Amino acid sequence: MKTISMVIPTYNEKDNIFDDYHRLKEIMERDLPEYDYEMLFIDNFSDDGTRDLLKVLSEKDKKVKVILNGNNFGWSRSSFYGIINTTGDCTVLLAADMQEPPEKMVDFVREWENGYKVVIGIKSKSKENKIKYFLRNCYYKFLNSIAEINHIQQFMGFGLYDRSFVDVLRKLDDPMPYFRGIVAELGFKMKQVEYEQDKRKKGKTHFSLYKIYDLAMLGVTSYSKVVLRFATFAGFIVSFLSILIALVTFILKVLGIIAYPIGIAAISIGVFAFGGIEIFFIGLLGEYILNINTRTMKRPLVVEEERINFSENKASQMAE
């Protein structure tokens, strides 16, 4: 009997934990009874009682596995770590708020049995804020225009991943994985399944504007050289224009066509405009350096505080 692993990252999701559990269990028993399963909840240092509920749940059902992180390591790192700690023949990544319908997991499994190693959910419609949906579309189009790989638009990580794909993830030595880019880059046989994103029914989202920006910059700095090269070209163009303005101003002054105040105005505008461009690209360069610095420090993805319902042998194998 094949085993399906389900990974549910959590952070302050006490209102959703039991709903998630019962909904996923019902789907497995009703629609996929021919498969065994495990649910792996990986908690990112919740402080609202989520961790206590997960412990209660894991005591009631040994199919529920729990990893409690020692700190909040971010959604990307926590999700990735959860995936590489599964033991099933395939792994499904789900969201604790269930905005991505878990019922689509049935379609994922059918496509997986048809031979696809990666089956991903593509958000074709959404009940979320229309401005947020539009901005996310713009981001994906921008990223595709500058990246070396073709990123998948409206892909949030929701999908099924064969064990062979998970084995490749385990070999990656990346403390800051951009999972969406990794899925697009590795090139396994892939199938896309469309779905409509629902509204969050309980609790509130923990993806602040800063966290969204952080994730977006991780994608840009991990998969694009174009922006840095554009900065080089822009610097050359700006330098050329500066010399040209200075030369024209000098000639006009020598010919007596302009007075100094006009030249000073031109120089002032140039200084502020080019200074702004320079500061922007210095900041962007800093993002790249930060990305490089994080990766070279070789820090672990997460540090566990506790894991529950893992057999010692499997746990030690995964640690290796």
N, C-alpha and C positions, 0 to 999 in steps of 0.2 A: 504494500500500500504506500503510495507516494504521500509525502508530507508537505503541506503548505505553511510557510512561516509568514506571520503578519507582524509588521513593526509599526508601533504607534508611539511617536515621540510626544512627550507631555511636558507642559510647564503651566502650573496653576490651572489645572483642568478638572477640579474636583466635581464640578457639575456634570461633566461628560463621561467620567470613567466608567460607571456602571452601565450607562446607555451604550457606550462603545462596546463593552464586553457582550452584553445581551444581543445587540444587533449583529455583531460579527459571528457569535456563536449560532444564532438563528440561521444566518446565511450559510454557514458551513454545514449544519445539520439538515437544512431543508434543500439547498441547491447543490451542495457538493459533498454528499454523504460518503462517496467512494474514496475520500481523501482524509488522512489524518491531518492534524493541524497543531500549531503552537502560536500563542499570542505573546509577543515580546513588547512590553511597555518599557521605554527608556525615559526616565524622568530627569529633567534638567534643573534639579535643585529647587523644586517647588516649595513654597512657604505657606500654602493655603490649605494644607491637609491632604493634598493629592497623594503624597507618599504613604500616608497611613491607609488610605483606601486601597492602594495598590497592594499593600501587604495583606490586607484582609482578603482581597480578591485572590491573591496567589495561594493563600491558605485553603480557600474553598475549592480551587480548581488548579490542579498541578499542570495543566496545559498552559497556564498563565505564567510567563517568565517575567522577571522584573530586574532591570538594572537601575540603580540609584546613583546618579552622578554626584561627585563630591563638590561640584560647583556648577554654575551655569556656563556651559561651554558653547552656547549658541545652537540654533536649530540645525545648521548644516553639518557641524561636526557630530552632534548627538545622533542625527538621523543616519549618517554614514556609519558611525560606530555600531548602531543598532543593527544595521543590515549585515555587517561583516561578522556579527555574533549570532546569526541565525544558523539553524542546522537542517532546514528543510530542503526539498528538491527545488523549490522556488521560493522567492521572498516577495511579499507585497508590501509596499510602503504606503501607509495611510496617515491621514491627519486626524488628530484627536477631536477637532471640532466637527468632523464628518461633513464638511462643506463639499468635499469630493465624495460622491455617493459610493459607499462600500459595495453596493450591489453590483457595480461594474466589475468587481473582482471575478464574478462568474464568467463574464465575457473575456477577461484577461486569461483565465485558466483555459478556456476553450481554445483560444488562439495559441496559447503556450503548447497545448497538446497537438496543435496543427504544425508545430515545428519552430515557432518563433521563440527566440531566446530572451527577447525583451519586448514587453507589451506595455505601452505607456498610455496614460489618459491625457487627451488634449481637450482643453476647455474651449468649447465652441460657443457656449453662451454662459452668462453669469448673472446672478441676482445681486451681486455685490455693487458697490458704488460705481456708477458709469464712468466717472472721471478716473478712478483708480484703474479700471479695466482699460480705458483708452491710453493712459500713461504707460501701463504695462506693455500694451501693444507697441507703442512708440519705442520703448526700451528694447524690445526684442528686435525690431526692425533696425534700430541703431546698432545693436550688438552684432547682428548679422552682416551689417555693412562694413564693420571694422575688424571682425574676428577672422581667424584662419580656418575655423570650422563653421559649418552651417548649424547654428543653434536652432532648437525646436521651439517654435512660438507657442505660447500659452501652455507650456509644460511646467508643472510645479514639482515634479518628482513622484507624483501619484502614478504607480504602475507596478508591473510584475517583472521580476528579474530572476532568470534561471540560475541554478547553482554555479554553472560554469562562469557566468558573468560575475557573481558574487566572489568566486575564487580569484578572479582577476583583481577585483577591488581590494581583496585582502593583501595582495602583493604591492599595491600602490603605497609609496612612502610619502604621503602628503598630509601634513598636519592641518591644512586649510583647504579641504576638497570642495570644489564647486561642482556639486553632483550633477546638475543639469548639463553642464559642459562635458563632464566625463561621459555621461550617457550618449551624448551626441558624438563624441570623439571616438569612442572605442569601436563603434561600427558593427556591433553584433546584429544578427538578423532581427529586424524590428518591425513591429506592427503598432499602428496608432488607433486608438479607440476614442471617439468623441464622447463628451459628457457635458451636462449643464451643471455649473457650480451653484450650490444652494447657499442660502444665507446662514450665518452662524445662529443657532437656535438658543444656545446657553453660553453664559460667560462672555468675555470680550477678548478680542484679538490682542496678542502680545507683540505683534509686528509693528513697532513704532516706525516713524519716518526715518529715524537714524538707522534702525536695523535694516530697513528696506534699502537705504542708501549703501550700507555696508555690504549687503549681498550683491547689489548691482555693481559696485566697484570691484568686488571679488571676481565677478564675471569678466569685467573689462580688463583688469590687470592680469588675469590668468590666461586669457585667450586672444589678446590683441597686441600687436606691435605697431599697428598703423598709427595710433594716437601719438606715440613717442616720435615716430618718423614724421608725422604731420607737424609736430612741435619743431623739429629740425628745419623742415621746409619753411614753416611760418617764421622762424627766427631769421632765416636767410632773407626772406622777402621783406620783413620788417627792417632789417639792417640796410638792405638796398634802398628801400623807400626813405629811410632816415638820411642816408647819404645824398639821395636825390633832392630831398627837401632842403637840406643844408646848402647844396650846390646852387639850386635855383634861387634861394634866398640871398646867397652871396652875390650872384650875378646881378639880381635886381637891385641890390643895394649899391653895387659898384656903378651901375648905370643910372642911379639916382631915381629909379622908378618907385621905390618904396622907402618908407622911413623905418627906423628901428622898431617902433612899437608893433608894427605888423609882423615883422620877423620874430619878435619875441612871442607874440601870440601863437604863431605857427609852431614854434619850438615848444611852447608850453603844452599845446594840444598834443603834439607828438610825444612828449615825455609822459603825460598822463595816460594816453592811449596805449603806447607801447609798454609802459610800466605795468598797466593792468593785464595786458597779454602775458607779459613775463611772469607776473605773480601767479596767474592762472596755471601756466605750464609748470612752474616750480611746484605748485600744490599737486598737480597731476603726477609729476615725477616722484613726489613724496609718497603718493599712493603705491606706485610701483615698488619703491624701495621698501615700504612697509610690508608689502606682499612678499618680497624676496627675504626680508629679515625674518618674518614669521616662519617661512619654510626652512630656512637654514638653521634655525634654533633647534629643530628636531624635537619639539615638544610633543607629548602624546595627544591623540585626538581628544580623549577625555580621561579623567581619573575617576575610577569607580569608588563609591563609598560602600556599596553592598550589591550583591546579586543574589537572586532568589530563584529556586527551582531549576538551577543548572546542575547537571551531573558534573562531578569533578573531572572526569576524563575528558569530556567535551570542552569543558571550560579551559583546561590546560592546553588542549590542542589548539584552540582558538587564540590563546595568549601567545603561543609560539608563532 
